[in-house]
Amino acid sequence: MKLAIGHLYPELFNLYGDRGNVQCLLKRLQWRGIEAEVVPLPAGEKVDFARLDIVCWGGGSDRGQEMAAGHLRGIRDDFRAYVEDGGVVLAVCAAYQLLGNYYRTETKTIEGLGILDICTEWKPGRLVGNVVLESPCFSTPIVGFENHAGRTEIGDYTPFGKVLFGHGNTGNGDYEGIVYKNLIATYLHGPLLPKNPEVCDWLLERALKRRYGKEIVLEPLADVQEHRANRNIVERFTPSHTK
């Protein structure tokens, strides 16, 4: 078995160590004896989504989003088709915003891909700090770090999780992120996946099923340090939810 992990516009979108998500996906495959390839996808180059099993897209500055906007128009239709066909995607912060219709900053409006029918508006006062989520998709809490000025309204989409600690999509501490088909969009940096191995394996199992046409249950890994890091954050910020 083999999976190809596409890293979208790595030169523009790698704030707060989001490159670590790519490394986490790669290593958790290799530790199980599954071959994996990381495919850099620089801005301006054609993207062959048919060869990709996972697309990782990280956080970036407003300037990075503006620089990417023109290039994104060239891959919009193929990217949308990939998502609708069950392609696996992890989109963090700026990438989350650009999957929507637009991101309205303090001074201008940046056009998004429109793959998700969501909109993001800049508001004064950045939402910064640790986050703990509870999700019915995962047995352990999801932890990460948010740092965003945009507020994202997700409408009827399924959220990534309910906020136990932190600000979330709109700053009201209600819900965070989106899960749509095999796509996760979130404001959580950290990087996200090393501290949430269950989320990483969720993405991997769906990519394997899509590629090979059958359910594939990954061999469990020990994840001692990963669970310790996760639990430390949960205990620190939401002690009442510690089991």
Buried (B, 14 or more C-beta within 10 A) or exposed (E): EEBBBBBBBBEBBBBBBBBBBBBBBBBBBEEBEBEBBBBEBEBEEEBEBEEBBBBBBBBBEBEBBBBBBEBBEBBBEBBBEBBEEEBBBBBBBBBBBBBBBBBBBEEEEBBBBBBBEBBBBBBEEBBEEBBBBBBEEBEBBBBBBBBBBBBBEBEEBBBBBBBBBBBBBBBEBEBBBBBBEBBBBBBBBBBBBBBBBBBBBBBBBBBBBBBEEEEBEBEEBEBEEBBEBBBEBBEEBBEEEEE
